[in-house]
Amino acid sequence: MHGNEVFQRVRHALAQVEAERNVRVLFACESGSRAWGFASRDSDYDVRFLYVHRRDWYLSVEDRRDVIEQPIADDLDVSGWELRKALRLLRKSNPPLLEWLKSPVVYRHDPVFAAEFGRACGEVLFAAALLCTLPAHGLRQLARLPARSRGSESEEVSLRLSSAPCVPLDRASARPGADALRAARGERARRSRGARCAR
């Protein structure tokens, strides 16, 4: 499909979600292979979004489902997270959420939400959490592959591992918490050398 046709289909799908689920989509993007340049001819369009319900939904004392997953239609795979769920995951430096926020393909963008959410990202994201979380996410993705694919250079391996967003070390080192991370590593190295000398 051509770019304009894709955007029209995605926007129609998002409008359908809003009408059927009585929600408002604040942000929507392309995730996975088509966002990061690893798509094959039969790759789906993985549309991911963040949304909010109407006020009354939040007044209930009951736990409610905070994920919307639409049936895959042709090559459109559309799903999203409710805003509170996204905020809880942001606090944990959730890799898929970080990938969505850095996606180069954005279908829906609320300027007010973007400003507030961007401010929240700056307050809670720490280099230590990112550098510890992303390798673990990559290993979990690799573990899901069939045994015959592990260690190969197959397209499937590349696609799975590319789903974890990369944080360049020069950028991560400038984030809050980087000094603490380096200090912790230095202390661990000193203890290791001391233990070897005592043997």
C-alpha positions as CSV (number, residue, x, y, z in Angstrom):
1,M,0.0,0.0,0.0
2,H,1.1,3.6,-0.6
3,G,1.7,5.8,2.4
4,N,-1.4,8.0,2.0
5,E,-3.6,4.9,1.8
6,V,-2.0,3.4,4.9
7,F,-2.6,6.6,6.9
8,Q,-6.2,6.8,5.8
9,R,-6.9,3.2,6.8
10,V,-5.2,3.6,10.1
11,R,-7.0,6.8,10.9
12,H,-10.3,5.1,10.0
13,A,-9.5,2.2,12.3
14,L,-8.7,4.6,15.1
15,A,-11.9,6.5,14.6
16,Q,-13.8,3.1,14.7
17,V,-12.1,2.2,18.0
18,E,-13.1,5.6,19.5
19,A,-16.7,5.2,18.4
20,E,-17.1,1.5,19.4
21,R,-15.2,1.7,22.8
22,N,-16.2,5.3,23.8
23,V,-12.6,6.3,24.3
24,R,-10.3,9.1,23.0
25,V,-7.0,8.2,21.3
26,L,-4.2,10.5,22.4
27,F,-1.3,9.0,20.5
28,A,-0.9,6.4,17.8
29,C,2.2,5.2,16.0
30,E,3.7,2.4,13.9
31,S,5.6,-0.2,15.9
32,G,7.9,-3.0,14.9
33,S,9.3,-3.9,11.6
34,R,7.6,-1.2,9.4
35,A,8.6,1.5,11.8
36,W,12.3,0.6,11.9
37,G,13.0,-0.6,8.4
38,F,12.9,-4.4,8.8
39,A,9.6,-5.0,7.0
40,S,9.1,-7.8,4.5
41,R,6.5,-7.8,1.8
42,D,4.0,-9.6,4.0
43,S,4.6,-7.7,7.2
44,D,1.6,-6.4,9.1
45,Y,1.1,-2.7,10.0
46,D,1.5,-2.8,13.8
47,V,-0.5,0.2,15.0
48,R,-0.1,1.0,18.7
49,F,-1.9,3.7,20.6
50,L,-2.6,5.3,24.0
51,Y,-6.1,6.2,25.0
52,V,-8.3,7.6,27.8
53,H,-11.9,6.7,28.7
54,R,-14.7,9.1,29.7
55,R,-14.7,10.3,33.3
56,D,-17.3,7.9,34.6
57,W,-15.0,4.9,33.7
58,Y,-12.5,6.1,36.2
59,L,-15.1,6.4,39.0
60,S,-15.7,2.7,39.3
61,V,-14.1,0.8,42.2
62,E,-13.9,-2.4,40.1
63,D,-10.7,-3.2,38.1
64,R,-11.4,-2.8,34.4
65,R,-9.6,-4.0,31.3
66,D,-7.0,-1.5,30.3
67,V,-6.0,-2.9,26.9
68,I,-7.8,-2.6,23.6
69,E,-7.0,-5.3,21.0
70,Q,-8.8,-5.2,17.7
71,P,-9.1,-8.3,15.5
72,I,-6.4,-8.2,12.8
73,A,-8.1,-6.9,9.6
74,D,-6.1,-7.7,6.4
75,D,-2.7,-6.4,7.3
76,L,-3.7,-4.0,10.1
77,D,-2.9,-5.1,13.7
78,V,-4.3,-2.4,16.0
79,S,-4.0,-2.4,19.8
80,G,-3.5,0.1,22.6
81,W,-3.0,0.8,26.3
82,E,-5.1,2.9,28.6
83,L,-3.2,6.0,29.9
84,R,-2.9,4.9,33.5
85,K,-1.4,1.5,32.4
86,A,1.0,3.4,30.2
87,L,2.1,5.6,33.1
88,R,2.7,2.6,35.4
89,L,4.8,1.0,32.6
90,L,6.6,4.3,32.0
91,R,7.7,4.3,35.6
92,K,9.4,0.9,34.9
93,S,11.0,2.1,31.7
94,N,9.0,-0.4,29.7
95,P,10.8,-1.1,26.4
96,P,7.8,-1.4,24.1
97,L,6.3,1.8,25.4
98,L,9.6,3.6,24.8
99,E,9.7,2.2,21.3
100,W,6.3,3.6,20.6
101,L,7.2,7.0,21.8
102,K,10.3,7.1,19.6
103,S,8.6,5.7,16.5
104,P,9.3,7.7,13.3
105,V,5.8,7.0,12.0
106,V,3.1,8.8,14.0
107,Y,-0.6,8.5,13.0
108,R,-2.2,10.5,15.9
109,H,-0.6,13.2,18.0
110,D,-2.4,15.3,20.6
111,P,-0.1,18.3,21.3
112,V,-1.2,18.9,24.9
113,F,-0.8,15.2,25.8
114,A,2.6,15.1,24.1
115,A,3.9,18.0,26.1
116,E,2.6,16.5,29.5
117,F,3.7,13.0,28.7
118,G,7.1,14.2,27.5
119,R,7.5,16.0,30.8
120,A,6.6,12.8,32.7
121,C,9.2,10.9,30.7
122,G,11.9,13.3,31.6
123,E,11.1,12.9,35.3
124,V,11.0,9.2,35.6
125,L,13.4,7.8,33.0
126,F,16.9,6.9,34.4
127,A,19.9,5.6,32.5
128,A,20.3,2.8,35.0
129,A,16.8,1.5,34.5
130,L,17.1,1.7,30.7
131,L,20.5,0.0,30.6
132,C,19.3,-2.8,32.9
133,T,15.9,-3.3,31.3
134,L,16.7,-3.3,27.6
135,P,19.1,-6.3,27.5
136,A,16.6,-8.3,29.6
137,H,13.9,-7.5,27.1
138,G,16.1,-8.5,24.2
139,L,16.8,-11.9,25.9
140,R,13.1,-12.5,26.5
141,Q,12.4,-11.8,22.8
142,L,15.2,-14.2,21.8
143,A,13.9,-16.9,24.1
144,R,10.6,-16.9,22.3
145,L,12.2,-17.9,19.0
146,P,12.3,-21.6,17.9
147,A,15.5,-23.3,19.0
148,R,16.6,-23.7,15.4
149,S,16.6,-20.0,14.9
150,R,18.7,-19.0,17.9
151,G,22.2,-17.8,17.0
152,S,21.4,-17.5,13.3
153,E,21.2,-14.3,11.2
154,S,17.7,-15.0,10.1
155,E,15.2,-12.2,9.4
156,E,13.1,-13.5,12.3
157,V,15.9,-13.0,14.8
158,S,16.6,-9.5,13.5
159,L,12.9,-8.5,13.8
160,R,12.5,-9.8,17.3
161,L,15.6,-8.2,18.6
162,S,14.9,-4.9,16.8
163,S,11.6,-4.6,18.8
164,A,13.7,-3.4,21.8
165,P,14.5,0.3,21.3
166,C,18.2,1.2,21.4
167,V,19.5,3.9,23.7
168,P,22.9,5.1,22.5
169,L,25.4,5.1,25.4
170,D,26.4,8.7,24.7
171,R,22.8,9.8,25.2
172,A,22.1,7.5,28.1
173,S,25.2,8.8,29.9
174,A,23.7,12.3,29.8
175,R,20.5,11.2,31.6
176,P,19.9,11.5,35.3
177,G,21.3,8.5,37.2
178,A,24.2,7.9,34.8
179,D,26.7,9.0,37.5
180,A,25.2,6.7,40.0
181,L,25.4,3.8,37.5
182,R,29.0,4.5,36.8
183,A,29.8,4.7,40.5
184,A,28.1,1.4,41.2
185,R,30.0,-0.3,38.4
186,G,33.3,1.1,39.7
187,E,32.5,-0.1,43.2
188,R,31.6,-3.6,41.9
189,A,34.9,-3.7,39.9
190,R,36.9,-2.7,43.0
191,R,35.3,-5.4,45.1
192,S,36.0,-8.0,42.5
193,R,39.7,-7.0,42.3
194,G,39.9,-7.1,46.1
195,A,38.3,-10.5,46.3
196,R,40.9,-11.9,43.7
197,C,43.8,-10.4,45.6
198,A,42.6,-11.9,48.9
199,R,42.7,-15.4,47.5
